[in-house]
Amino acid sequence: MSHYRNAYKRHTDVSKAQGAVMSQYEHTCMIRGDAGRTIRAVLDRICDKWTLLIVATLDEGRLRFSELHRHVPGISQRMLTLTLRNLERDGLVSRTAYAEVPPRVEYALTAMGKSLIPPALALAGWAIEHNAQILASRAAYGPKPESESPAESR
């Protein structure tokens, strides 16, 4: 966690500048034209369980698959492979394969992937800052009844 906290501190100035730009839109709906499909598709990709951890880890620089796997705790090789493939398809990560024996493959953030770092670190910083409050709120709320359906919880 200290890596994310330190990276968050490095990027707070950029985040503050972006926050000033976003504040001018706070009273408008940012979902336009396609009922939010475009925004949802992008957010589905970058806000999944592993993407932000992989992107933040690649902020340190180019890494081999095995190094990346060691730096992202709890991710399976299959999920790392799928997530990297999707990030490469979306243009956030570049993959470089070297014609060596044994084969060597390295991953790095593209310019677009690097542009995701400030908002990703802002979100990670927010999560770290508010984690205790969220856990306390969950404990106070109590366990969700197993018989409750999604429609009943509204």
C-alpha positions as CSV (number, residue, x, y, z in Angstrom):
1,M,0.0,0.0,0.0
2,S,2.9,2.4,0.6
3,H,3.7,2.3,-3.1
4,Y,0.2,3.5,-3.9
5,R,0.2,6.1,-1.2
6,N,3.6,7.5,-2.3
7,A,2.5,7.6,-6.0
8,Y,-0.7,9.3,-4.9
9,K,1.3,12.0,-3.2
10,R,3.4,12.5,-6.4
11,H,0.3,13.0,-8.5
12,T,-1.9,15.1,-6.2
13,D,-1.0,18.4,-7.9
14,V,-2.1,17.0,-11.3
15,S,-5.3,15.7,-9.6
16,K,-6.0,19.0,-8.1
17,A,-5.7,20.7,-11.5
18,Q,-8.0,18.1,-13.0
19,G,-10.5,18.6,-10.1
20,A,-10.7,22.3,-10.9
21,V,-11.6,21.5,-14.5
22,M,-14.2,18.9,-13.4
23,S,-15.8,21.3,-10.9
24,Q,-17.1,23.4,-13.8
25,Y,-19.2,20.5,-14.8
26,E,-20.4,19.3,-11.4
27,H,-24.0,20.6,-12.1
28,T,-24.4,19.0,-15.5
29,C,-25.0,15.5,-16.7
30,M,-21.9,14.1,-18.3
31,I,-23.7,11.2,-19.9
32,R,-24.8,12.5,-23.3
33,G,-25.9,11.2,-26.7
34,D,-25.8,7.4,-26.2
35,A,-27.5,7.0,-22.8
36,G,-24.1,6.5,-21.2
37,R,-23.1,3.4,-23.2
38,T,-19.6,4.8,-24.1
39,I,-18.8,5.9,-20.6
40,R,-20.0,2.7,-19.1
41,A,-17.9,0.6,-21.5
42,V,-14.8,2.5,-20.6
43,L,-15.5,2.5,-16.9
44,D,-16.3,-1.2,-17.0
45,R,-12.8,-1.8,-18.3
46,I,-10.8,0.6,-16.1
47,C,-12.7,0.1,-12.9
48,D,-12.7,-3.7,-12.8
49,K,-11.0,-5.5,-9.9
50,W,-7.5,-5.7,-11.4
51,T,-7.0,-3.0,-14.0
52,L,-6.2,-0.1,-11.6
53,L,-3.7,-2.3,-9.7
54,I,-2.0,-3.3,-12.9
55,V,-1.9,0.2,-14.2
56,A,-0.5,1.6,-10.9
57,T,2.1,-1.1,-10.8
58,L,3.2,-0.4,-14.4
59,D,3.6,3.3,-13.4
60,E,7.0,2.1,-12.0
61,G,8.1,1.2,-15.5
62,R,8.4,-1.7,-17.9
63,L,7.9,-5.1,-16.3
64,R,8.0,-8.7,-17.4
65,F,4.9,-10.8,-16.9
66,S,6.4,-12.7,-14.0
67,E,7.5,-9.5,-12.2
68,L,4.0,-8.0,-12.8
69,H,2.4,-11.2,-11.4
70,R,4.5,-10.9,-8.2
71,H,3.7,-7.2,-7.7
72,V,-0.1,-7.7,-8.0
73,P,-1.1,-9.9,-5.0
74,G,-3.9,-12.3,-5.4
75,I,-4.2,-12.2,-9.2
76,S,-4.1,-15.5,-11.1
77,Q,-2.0,-15.9,-14.2
78,R,-5.1,-16.3,-16.3
79,M,-6.7,-13.1,-15.0
80,L,-3.4,-11.2,-15.4
81,T,-3.2,-12.5,-19.0
82,L,-6.8,-11.5,-19.8
83,T,-6.5,-8.1,-18.2
84,L,-3.2,-7.3,-20.0
85,R,-4.7,-8.4,-23.3
86,N,-7.7,-6.1,-22.8
87,L,-5.5,-3.2,-21.7
88,E,-3.4,-3.7,-24.8
89,R,-6.5,-3.9,-27.0
90,D,-7.7,-0.6,-25.5
91,G,-4.3,1.1,-26.1
92,L,-3.4,1.5,-22.4
93,V,-0.6,-1.0,-22.3
94,S,2.1,-1.9,-24.8
95,R,3.4,-5.5,-25.1
96,T,7.0,-6.1,-26.4
97,A,8.0,-9.7,-27.2
98,Y,11.7,-10.4,-27.6
99,A,12.9,-13.2,-29.9
100,E,15.0,-14.9,-27.2
101,V,15.2,-18.3,-25.7
102,P,13.4,-18.5,-23.3
103,P,11.0,-16.0,-24.7
104,R,10.8,-12.6,-22.9
105,V,7.7,-10.4,-22.9
106,E,7.5,-6.9,-21.3
107,Y,4.6,-4.7,-20.6
108,A,4.6,-0.9,-20.2
109,L,2.0,1.9,-20.1
110,T,1.3,3.8,-23.3
111,A,0.9,7.6,-23.1
112,M,-2.8,7.1,-22.8
113,G,-2.2,4.5,-20.0
114,K,0.0,7.1,-18.2
115,S,-2.8,9.6,-18.4
116,L,-4.9,7.3,-16.3
117,I,-2.4,7.4,-13.4
118,P,-3.6,10.7,-11.8
119,P,-7.3,9.8,-11.6
120,A,-6.5,6.2,-10.6
121,L,-4.2,7.4,-7.8
122,A,-6.8,9.9,-6.7
123,L,-9.3,7.0,-6.4
124,A,-6.8,4.8,-4.6
125,G,-5.9,7.6,-2.2
126,W,-9.6,8.2,-1.5
127,A,-10.1,4.5,-0.8
128,I,-7.1,4.4,1.6
129,E,-8.3,7.6,3.3
130,H,-11.9,6.4,3.8
131,N,-11.3,2.7,4.4
132,A,-11.8,2.8,8.1
133,Q,-15.0,4.8,7.8
134,I,-16.4,2.5,5.2
135,L,-15.6,-0.6,7.3
136,A,-17.3,1.1,10.4
137,S,-20.3,1.9,8.3
138,R,-20.6,-1.6,7.0
139,A,-20.3,-3.0,10.5
140,A,-23.0,-0.6,11.8
141,Y,-25.3,-1.5,8.9
142,G,-25.1,-5.2,9.7
143,P,-25.1,-8.2,7.5
144,K,-27.3,-8.3,4.4
145,P,-30.1,-10.8,4.9
146,E,-29.7,-13.8,2.5
147,S,-33.3,-13.8,1.5
148,E,-33.3,-10.1,0.4
149,S,-33.5,-9.8,-3.4
150,P,-32.1,-6.8,-5.2
151,A,-35.5,-5.4,-5.9
152,E,-36.4,-5.5,-2.2
153,S,-33.3,-3.6,-1.2
154,R,-34.4,-0.4,-3.0
